[in-house]
Every structure is written in C-alpha cells, then in structure tokens.
C-alpha cells in the first residue's frame, strides 16, 4: 500500500523488525488475517523490517514464522481507534525468532 493511500484509507501503520540473534531475519513469513479472513502475506527481506497498514475497524491476527524457528502469534485491534486525521503508528522494536529445541520440536520456550 502506498503512503498516499495510507492517509486516504484511514489505517494504523504497524512497524516492526523480525530478528534472529540480534540481526534482521530474511525469509520470515508474515501472515495477516483480518476478522478471520486472509488479508496480507509478506516475506521479509534480509533486513527483516516490516510495515503493514491495518485499516480501522478490524481485528488482526499476525503470525510470524520461518522453518526451524519458533512461530510467534499476536493480535492487534483497530476497532474503536479514534480517527483524528493524523496517521496512527503502532511499533514493536523487534520480534525475535528463536531456534526450535532439537529435543522437542512441538514446543518452543524462551
């Protein structure tokens, strides 16, 4: 989505960086669902930086995954976010993915 449509669409800009070991994690998959329906899928570049525009009025599930690494899931809601004409930005400095433990690949703790 371009910056000009960002302002017109009335969305919250979600910024983050996907990391592994303190460095950008290229090739991570980010799947975004909007109210339970597919919305957007992204594969990160080597720097791991991500910008996603999330239109107001919806609940989002964001799933970050990469082979052999723990999957991270979290929710963001833009329901009842006050629209004041200024761009809204929600940022998480970094989302860190850890290697799965070789003993038990069913669970991921860190």
N, C-alpha and C positions, 0 to 999 in steps of 0.2 A: 504494500500500500504506500503510495507516495505521501510526502509531507503535506502537500496541498489537500489531498483527500482526507488526511488525518484530521485537519482542522474542520473540514466540512462534515465528516462522518460522526463527530462527537464520540470520540473513543478515548480510553485510557491507554497511554503508551506504557508498555511493560518492557523494561530494560534489565538485562542480566548478562552474566558471563558463565558459560559452562566450563568447569575446570576439572583437571585430574592432576594431582601432585603439584598444585600451585600454578600450572600452565593452562593455556587455552586447550580445550578438548575438541579437536576437529572430528567430524564424522558422527557426532552425537545426534540422535533423532529426537525431535520435539514434536509431540502430537498434541494438538489443542482441540478440545471438544467444547461446543457452545450449547448449553442446555441439553447435554447428552448426545448432540449430533456433531459429526465431523466438521471442523471449522478450518484448521490450517495444519500443515505438516512442514517442518523445517529440518534441514540437515545443517549442522554448524560448520563453518569454515575453521581453519586452523586456529584462529584467534579465539574461537568459542563465543564471541559476542552475539547477542540476540536482541532484536527489537521487534515486538509484536504489538499491533494496535488491536485493542479489545473494545468493540463498540459497547456503549452504555446499555444497561437493562438486561444483562445476561449473567449466568453463572458459567464459569470456565473450569475445566479440569485440564491441567497441564502435566504431561508425562514426559520425562526426560530419560532416555535410555541409550545404551551402547553395549555391544557384545562384550561379555566378560566383566562388565561393571554393574554395580547396583543401580536399579531403577529408582528414580525419585518421582513422586506424585504430589501435587498440591493443587489447591483450589483458589481461585480468585473470583470475587463477585463484583460486578459493576452495577448491580441493582441498587437503586436509590442513591447513587453517587450524584451529588449536586452538580448541575451543569451551570457554570458561571461564565462561560465564554472563553476561559483560559484553558490551554492544554493541560491535562492531568497526566502526571507521570508517576508510575509505581516502579521502584527499582529494588532489586536484590543484588548486592555487590557481586556475589558469586554463588553458584550451585555446584558443589563438589561431588563428583562421582568417584566411588571407591571400587577397588577390585573385589570381586567375589571371593569369599574364603574357599579354598580348594576342598576342605573337608566337607562342607555342606553348602551346596550351591542353591539350596532352597531359600535360605535366609541371608540377610545382609545387615550386619550391625556395625556401626562406627559411631 
